[in-house]
Amino acid sequence: MLLRVLRDDPAPAAWNMAVDEALLTLAATPTLRLYGWSPHAVSLGYFQRLADFTDLPSGTPMVRRLTGGGAIHHGDEITFSLALDTHLLPRDVHDSYRLVHDAAIAALKRHGIASSCLAAGELPAARPSERWCFALPGRGDVVTPTGKLLGSAQRRIVRPRPRVLHHGSLVVRRPGLTPFVASIADTCANADDRLEHAVREALVEQIAAALGTVPTAGSLTAPERALAERLATARYGDAAFLHAR
């Protein structure tokens, strides 16, 4: 089985979330997308209240994700989404997180970055007790001695068929609004663009291997792009959706 890999340039928050929803809905084959954020932005978990973030600096770009979990300040990081049929992941939700996290740990290890899955703490939740995703590492999270290194969240749908969207944010350098996060730069003095690219490609290889797939470069189909363009305006670019909770 092939794993379609999309390597996208940094883009505005609304477009990023719109593309991921289009992939969840329409992607005919398992798809791994890697992208960045321009400008840097804060994404809220689907169930979070906007009122809990009134202390953010004025003008901070914000978007509501389709996935649950806590808010993330997306800065210098490797962001990825995985959209695929549910049966291609372990049946247990937490085991599905572990599959992706173990792949990330293996990718980091290949480049001398030591991390592990936390064995204790709360399990991932759609409605977390902490407002920031990285504030309180939980069971199964990818951590270093500094803190949480990888933030993850999922959305599952049953129509048009059982599908999963997995979001992942692997921090390269600490973003300004969440200085408590761990980052690749904590343990690698040479955390430059070359290292980031190498880790990104190792992540592709390890996720593909964990799924028993072969990675192959791809691009959005015409229907996926058309749906993303509609969603970027009608949902993720609409203030009513951001203020929905």
N, C-alpha and C positions, 0 to 999 in steps of 0.2 A: 504494500500500500504506500502511496506517495503522501508526503506531508508538504502541502503548498506553503512556501515561505515568502512573506511580503516584507521587504525592507524599505520602510517609508521614511521620508525626510521629516524633520520636526514640523509640526502643524498646530494650528489653534485648537484649543480644548474641545470646542463643539464638533469640529471635524473628526478629531480622534475618536470621540465617543460614538459619533454617527457611523463611522466606518466599522467599528467593532460590533455595533448592533446589526448592521447590514450583513456582516459575516456570520453572526449568530443565526440570523434568519435565513440567509440564502446560500451560504457556502456549501457546495456539493461535495467537497472533499475536506478532510482535516486541514485546518489552516492556522499557521503560526505567523503572527504579525509583530514586527519590531518597529518601534517609532519613538519620537521625542516630542517635546512641547515647545512651541514658539508662539507667544511668549510663555515663560514658565507660569504654571497655574495650580490652583487647588481644586482637586476633585472631591466631592462629597459622596459618601456611600448613599445608595438609593434610599435608605430609610432615615437618614439623618435630617435634623432640623437646621435650616439656614440660620435661625435665630441664635444658635449656639456658636456662631462664628462672626458675630458683629464686632469682635475685637481685632479682626484682621485689618491690615493697612488699607486705606481707601484706594480703590482702583484695582485691588487684587483680582485677576481673572479667576472666575470660578465656574464650575460645571457640576451637574449631578450625574453620577455614573449610573449605569444600569445594574451594576453589581453592588452587593451589600458591603458591610464592613465600615471601617473608619476613614476619615479624610486623609488625603495625602497631598503634600506640597511637592509637585512634580518639577524638579529642577534638572540637575546633572545626573541622569539615571539612565538605565536601560529599561524601557517600558516594553512589555510584550503582552499580547493577548493570544489565547488559544481557543479556537472555535471548532467544535467537533460533535459528532453524535455521542450521546451519553454512554452507549455500550462500549466505546473505545477506551473508557477510563474505568478504574475499579468501581464496583458498585457502591461501596461505602464512600461517602463524601469526603471524609477525613483521609481515607487512603488515597483518594484522587489528588488531594493537596500534597500528600507525602510523595507521590510519584513525581510531581512537578518540582517539589522542593529538593528531593534527592538528586534530580537532574541538575538543578542549579548548583548544589553543593559540589557535584562532580565537575561541573564546568569551571567553577572557581578554583577548585583544587588543582586543575591542570595548569593554572597560572600562579600557583603559590599562595593562594588566598584561602586561609583556613576558616571554615565555618561548620556549623552543625545544626541539626534539628533539636529544638528545645524539648526536653522530655517531660516537663511539668508545666502547670499553668492552665488557663482557660483554653478551651477549644475554640477555633474560629467561629464567629457568630455574625449573622446578618445585621444584628443590632448590638454592637459592642458597647461595653461599659465605659470605655475611653473614647473621646471624640477623635483623637488622632490615631491612625492605623499603627504607627511605629512607637507609640508611647508606652505600651505595656505588652511586651512579647508574651505569646501564649504557646500552648503545647503544639509542637509540630512546626513552629516558626523557624526560619533560617536566621541564626544569630551568630555573633562573634562575641568576644569578651567585652566589646564596646556597647553592644545592644543589638537591636533587630536590623537586619540587613536587607531583607526581602519582604515586601508587603504583597499579600494575595487576597483575592476575593472572587466569588463566583456568582453566576446567574444561571439558573436552569429553567428551561421551558419544555412544554410537552407538545406544542403545536408550532409548525406543521409536523414535526416529529420530535422525539426527545433529544434535546440538545444542551450543550454546556458552553458557557463563555467563562474562561478563566483569565483574570487580570493579574499581572505581576509587575512590580516596580522594584528593580534592583538598584540600590543607591550607589553612584560612583563618587560623588562629593556631596557633603551635607548641604541641604537647602536651608535658606535663611530662617524660615518660619518654624522649622522643626530641628533645632540643633542637637536634639537628644538621639537622633538616629545613628546607626552604624553606617559605615561607608567603605567602599573598596580603598579609598585614599587613606583610611586609617592605618592600614597595614601595608600599603604599597606606596612608597615614596614616588615611584614612577607611574602614577595613575594618569597617564596621558591618553591621547586619542588612540594610539596604537594598542595599548592595553585594553581600552574599552572595546575596540573593534574585535580583538582576540577573544575576550570574554563573551561578547555577543555571539560570535560564530561558534564558540564552544557550547554555548547554551542551546543554539539551534541543533547541533549534533547530538547533545545529550538528551534533549526532549524528544527528538526524532527516534533515538535508540530506545528510550523508555516506552514509547508507543509502538515500537516494532515497525517503524515507517522509514522511508527514505526521503530526506529533504530535497526539494526541488524548487528553484526560484520561480515565482509566479507574480501575478498582478491582479488587480480587481477586474472582475468581469463587468460588462456594460450594465447588467441589472444591479449588481452590487453597488457600483458607483452611482447609479441613478437613485437608488434607495438612500445611500449615504447623503447625497446632496439634498434630498427632501428632509431627512432627519436632522441634518445640521442646522436647518432653519426652523423647521416646524416643531422640533422637540428640544434639542440641546442648545440651540440659539435663542430659545423662547424663555423670557424671564419667568413666565408662569410655571414652567417645569422646574426651574431652579428654586422657586419659592413654594413649591407644592407641599412642603412639610415645614 
